Amino acid sequence: MITSLEDFKVYNLAMEVGEEIWGEVIKWDYFAKQSVGIQLVKAADSIAANLSEGLGRYHYKETKNFSYFSRGSLFETKTWLTKANNRKLISDEKFGQLMQSIDVIGKMINAYIRSIGSVSEPEEIYQTPHP
């Protein structure tokens, strides 16, 4: 069971991809940033943000729900990356590399979702510890 963000591999990979996307978007002109860039960065950042929020909920049903949100953000990121590539804002090479990373993250999120709540553990394990 994952108990910290440092051990959460899919979260860390999503953080890296978010930073890569930021590094690309920050170079764009004003119009491109305002029309595509902001949406792309928000979607990419939401992948990791939702995973971390779910991990902090301490209840497997909420953890799973936020993981679904993360997967939705991943699909949105794919859409904005495709738009950025179609509009020649990122190179075909960078697009391919980012989409490959996004696909890996998607598989990891799906595996993580399947694992949540699959172990017959008492619900109190997911609860906030009492002092």
FISEVEX-383200 format. One record per residue (C-alpha): residue number from 1; residue in three letters; x, y, z. Coordinates in pm, 1 decimal. Example, Ala and Ser with C-alpha at 12.3 -4.5 7.8 and 13.67 -1.06 7.14 Angstrom:
<nodes>
+-----+------+----------+----------+----------+
! seq ! type !       xx !       yy !       zz !
+-----+------+----------+----------+----------+
!   1 !  ALA !   1230.0 !   -450.0 !    780.0 !
!   2 !  SER !   1367.0 !   -106.0 !    714.0 !
+-----+------+----------+----------+----------+
</nodes>
This chain:
<nodes>
+-----+------+----------+----------+----------+
! seq ! type !       xx !       yy !       zz !
+-----+------+----------+----------+----------+
!   1 !  MET !      0.0 !      0.0 !      0.0 !
!   2 !  ILE !    132.7 !    345.4 !    -92.2 !
!   3 !  THR !    162.4 !    572.7 !    207.9 !
!   4 !  SER !    375.2 !    863.6 !     85.2 !
!   5 !  LEU !    411.9 !   1075.4 !   -226.1 !
!   6 !  GLU !    782.1 !    988.8 !   -239.9 !
!   7 !  ASP !    690.9 !    621.2 !   -297.8 !
!   8 !  PHE !    409.2 !    697.1 !   -542.4 !
!   9 !  LYS !    571.0 !    626.1 !   -881.1 !
!  10 !  VAL !    283.1 !    731.5 !  -1105.4 !
!  11 !  TYR !    249.4 !   1058.5 !   -912.7 !
!  12 !  ASN !    620.5 !   1132.0 !   -955.2 !
!  13 !  LEU !    609.5 !   1056.0 !  -1326.8 !
!  14 !  ALA !    303.5 !   1280.9 !  -1364.5 !
!  15 !  MET !    492.2 !   1557.7 !  -1182.6 !
!  16 !  GLU !    783.7 !   1521.7 !  -1426.1 !
!  17 !  VAL !    556.6 !   1537.9 !  -1730.4 !
!  18 !  GLY !    382.5 !   1844.6 !  -1588.3 !
!  19 !  GLU !    718.4 !   2019.0 !  -1556.4 !
!  20 !  GLU !    816.4 !   1918.8 !  -1910.7 !
!  21 !  ILE !    492.7 !   2061.9 !  -2044.5 !
!  22 !  TRP !    544.1 !   2382.6 !  -1845.9 !
!  23 !  GLY !    892.1 !   2411.8 !  -1997.3 !
!  24 !  GLU !    743.0 !   2396.3 !  -2346.4 !
!  25 !  VAL !    446.1 !   2628.5 !  -2288.5 !
!  26 !  ILE !    650.0 !   2900.6 !  -2117.1 !
!  27 !  LYS !    828.7 !   2961.9 !  -2451.6 !
!  28 !  TRP !    509.1 !   3026.0 !  -2648.5 !
!  29 !  ASP !    378.7 !   3368.2 !  -2750.7 !
!  30 !  TYR !     99.7 !   3536.8 !  -2558.2 !
!  31 !  PHE !   -189.8 !   3418.8 !  -2777.1 !
!  32 !  ALA !    -74.8 !   3055.6 !  -2778.5 !
!  33 !  LYS !    -27.9 !   3059.0 !  -2399.9 !
!  34 !  GLN !   -371.6 !   3212.2 !  -2342.2 !
!  35 !  SER !   -562.1 !   2988.4 !  -2582.4 !
!  36 !  VAL !   -394.8 !   2647.2 !  -2554.6 !
!  37 !  GLY !   -111.7 !   2678.1 !  -2303.6 !
!  38 !  ILE !   -307.1 !   2752.9 !  -1988.1 !
!  39 !  GLN !   -549.7 !   2469.5 !  -2057.3 !
!  40 !  LEU !   -265.4 !   2226.7 !  -2130.2 !
!  41 !  VAL !    -69.9 !   2316.1 !  -1816.0 !
!  42 !  LYS !   -380.8 !   2297.4 !  -1594.7 !
!  43 !  ALA !   -478.9 !   1957.6 !  -1735.2 !
!  44 !  ALA !   -126.4 !   1816.7 !  -1699.0 !
!  45 !  ASP !    -86.4 !   1952.6 !  -1345.7 !
!  46 !  SER !   -423.0 !   1805.8 !  -1246.8 !
!  47 !  ILE !   -300.4 !   1452.5 !  -1316.3 !
!  48 !  ALA !    -58.0 !   1459.8 !  -1022.6 !
!  49 !  ALA !   -273.6 !   1692.6 !   -810.8 !
!  50 !  ASN !   -570.7 !   1455.0 !   -814.6 !
!  51 !  LEU !   -351.7 !   1152.8 !   -737.8 !
!  52 !  SER !   -203.5 !   1329.5 !   -435.3 !
!  53 !  GLU !   -541.7 !   1450.7 !   -314.1 !
!  54 !  GLY !   -680.5 !   1099.3 !   -339.4 !
!  55 !  LEU !   -386.1 !    957.8 !   -148.2 !
!  56 !  GLY !   -448.4 !   1208.9 !    128.5 !
!  57 !  ARG !   -814.3 !   1115.6 !    169.3 !
!  58 !  TYR !   -744.2 !    796.8 !    372.5 !
!  59 !  HIS !  -1051.8 !    617.6 !    242.1 !
!  60 !  TYR !  -1025.1 !    385.5 !    -53.8 !
!  61 !  LYS !  -1349.9 !    500.4 !   -218.0 !
!  62 !  GLU !  -1235.1 !    864.3 !   -221.9 !
!  63 !  THR !   -886.5 !    758.7 !   -329.6 !
!  64 !  LYS !  -1036.0 !    570.0 !   -623.0 !
!  65 !  ASN !  -1264.7 !    860.0 !   -714.0 !
!  66 !  PHE !   -974.3 !   1107.5 !   -728.5 !
!  67 !  SER !   -780.9 !    855.0 !   -936.8 !
!  68 !  TYR !  -1065.2 !    863.1 !  -1189.0 !
!  69 !  PHE !  -1040.1 !   1243.9 !  -1190.7 !
!  70 !  SER !   -668.2 !   1206.8 !  -1255.8 !
!  71 !  ARG !   -737.5 !    977.3 !  -1549.6 !
!  72 !  GLY !   -983.4 !   1233.0 !  -1686.7 !
!  73 !  SER !   -715.5 !   1501.1 !  -1664.1 !
!  74 !  LEU !   -478.7 !   1268.0 !  -1845.6 !
!  75 !  PHE !   -722.8 !   1237.8 !  -2135.9 !
!  76 !  GLU !   -770.5 !   1614.2 !  -2139.2 !
!  77 !  THR !   -391.7 !   1654.8 !  -2150.3 !
!  78 !  LYS !   -381.4 !   1428.1 !  -2456.3 !
!  79 !  THR !   -636.0 !   1651.0 !  -2628.9 !
!  80 !  TRP !   -445.5 !   1973.0 !  -2556.8 !
!  81 !  LEU !   -113.7 !   1815.1 !  -2656.7 !
!  82 !  THR !   -269.6 !   1708.3 !  -2986.5 !
!  83 !  LYS !   -402.2 !   2060.5 !  -3044.4 !
!  84 !  ALA !    -58.3 !   2205.3 !  -2962.7 !
!  85 !  ASN !    105.5 !   1968.5 !  -3209.4 !
!  86 !  ASN !   -154.2 !   2032.8 !  -3480.6 !
!  87 !  ARG !    -95.7 !   2406.3 !  -3439.8 !
!  88 !  LYS !    282.8 !   2362.8 !  -3460.4 !
!  89 !  LEU !    338.9 !   2481.7 !  -3102.3 !
!  90 !  ILE !    543.4 !   2172.3 !  -3017.8 !
!  91 !  SER !    756.9 !   1960.6 !  -3245.6 !
!  92 !  ASP !    646.4 !   1619.3 !  -3365.9 !
!  93 !  GLU !    939.2 !   1469.8 !  -3173.5 !
!  94 !  LYS !    841.4 !   1637.5 !  -2844.0 !
!  95 !  PHE !    477.4 !   1548.1 !  -2904.2 !
!  96 !  GLY !    566.9 !   1180.9 !  -2952.2 !
!  97 !  GLN !    784.2 !   1176.2 !  -2641.6 !
!  98 !  LEU !    517.3 !   1342.6 !  -2424.9 !
!  99 !  MET !    240.1 !   1118.3 !  -2558.8 !
! 100 !  GLN !    451.3 !    812.6 !  -2484.9 !
! 101 !  SER !    494.9 !    932.6 !  -2125.2 !
! 102 !  ILE !    122.1 !   1007.5 !  -2101.4 !
! 103 !  ASP !     42.2 !    654.4 !  -2222.3 !
! 104 !  VAL !    270.6 !    505.4 !  -1955.3 !
! 105 !  ILE !    105.3 !    719.6 !  -1688.3 !
! 106 !  GLY !   -236.8 !    606.1 !  -1812.5 !
! 107 !  LYS !   -142.6 !    240.2 !  -1776.1 !
! 108 !  MET !     -2.9 !    306.5 !  -1429.5 !
! 109 !  ILE !   -318.5 !    493.1 !  -1321.5 !
! 110 !  ASN !   -536.9 !    207.4 !  -1449.6 !
! 111 !  ALA !   -329.2 !    -46.9 !  -1256.8 !
! 112 !  TYR !   -344.8 !    173.6 !   -946.9 !
! 113 !  ILE !   -724.5 !    207.6 !   -975.3 !
! 114 !  ARG !   -759.1 !   -171.2 !  -1005.1 !
! 115 !  SER !   -549.7 !   -215.4 !   -689.9 !
! 116 !  ILE !   -745.4 !     27.7 !   -472.0 !
! 117 !  GLY !   -968.4 !   -154.5 !   -228.6 !
! 118 !  SER !   -888.3 !   -492.9 !   -378.8 !
! 119 !  VAL !   -718.9 !   -615.3 !    -61.7 !
! 120 !  SER !   -958.5 !   -720.3 !    210.2 !
! 121 !  GLU !   -842.4 !   -471.5 !    467.1 !
! 122 !  PRO !  -1048.3 !   -314.3 !    740.8 !
! 123 !  GLU !  -1176.0 !     31.2 !    649.2 !
! 124 !  GLU !  -1001.4 !    189.8 !    947.0 !
! 125 !  ILE !   -663.1 !    142.1 !    775.5 !
! 126 !  TYR !   -768.3 !    420.2 !    537.9 !
! 127 !  GLN !   -884.7 !    651.3 !    814.0 !
! 128 !  THR !   -685.7 !    936.2 !    961.3 !
! 129 !  PRO !   -487.6 !    809.9 !   1262.7 !
! 130 !  HIS !   -610.0 !    925.8 !   1601.1 !
! 131 !  PRO !   -366.4 !   1079.1 !   1850.1 !
+-----+------+----------+----------+----------+
</nodes>
